[in-house]
Amino acid sequence: MKVTVIGAGAIGTLLAYKLSKAGEEITIIAKSEQISEIDNKLIYAGPNKVEEIPIIAKTEIEETDYIIIASKSYDVDRIIDSVKDKEVPIMFCQNGLKILDLIERELKDKTISYMVTGNGVSKSGPARIRHNGVGFTYIGNIRQETDYLTKEIVSMLKSVNFNAEIANNIIEFVWLKTVINSAINPIGAYHCVKNGELVKPEFKNRMKMLCEESASVALANGIKLPLDPWDEIVKIVSNTANNKCSMLQDIDNEQKTEIEQINGEIIRLSELLKISVPMNQKYYERIITKTSLYQERH
């Protein structure tokens, strides 16, 4: 299968590596300034090995059987136009809830799937990653039964010991991951700590409050979370102890964060539902203030 992965960041590179090892023909779509840095090589650092594999890197989508959009959530708006005319299944992997609305508006007639994962991955450069810890991965189609090619993707991932499962209720898992991210990301990012340090009482208690607030918004929105979010948070911070959450990686690199798509969306929905989420509001404002310090310099 010819698979196109849009995005040379942490999750896009992880999927490109795993699917390449499974025998698929992979092309990474990267920004023009990243192509020379990638140099047709992908570097994967896992728990027990560092491996360099050849990879095709281009700036535009060519002939393909399957598209995986693994960019940051705030970049999806500009990517959508490039996939609207493609008659192939498309998988999204973004954090937050806003992408669900975008899919509904822009890609109603397409075969769309979504992936949520608790794997801990850090990026050292375009198509260069360190896999810091394993976690759940759920993949499923939106609005329909999981299509044949998406099932093949899941099968290929499993063949290379990547724990992935089909979920028929994938939107509930998108909400689950958003609740999890809303608790882990702002605490780790604001206090500049790796996931393993989040078990300290001063951080753990705040994470629990964020989790409970966000879960209450999900429940009020008619979502039945498929797993207990707090149990999953405890597992994730343990399994990915050496990983920095994606929001902290963004701040370290002085890049835009996904605070709007995660906690910002929880706050927006809470206002519609008339639910109080003071801890979400507090850490949303803290991250906005923290990132504004370097955004003003750029």
Buried (B, 14 or more C-beta within 10 A) or exposed (E): BBBBBBBBBBBBBBBBBBBBBBEBEBBBBBEEEBBEBBEEEBBBBBEEEEEEBEBBBBEEBEEBBBBBBBBBBBBBEEBBEBBEEBEBBBBBBBBBBBBBEBBEEBBEEBBBBBBBBBBBBBBEEBBBBBBBBBBBBBBBBBEEEBBEBBBBBBEBBBEEEBBBEBBEBBBBBBBBBBBBBBBBBBBBBBBEBBBBBBEEEEBBEBBBBBBBBBBBBBBBBEBEBBBEBBEBBBBBBBBBBEBBBBBBBBBEEEBBBBBBBBBBBBBBBBEEEEBEBEBBBBBBBBBBEBBEEEEEEE
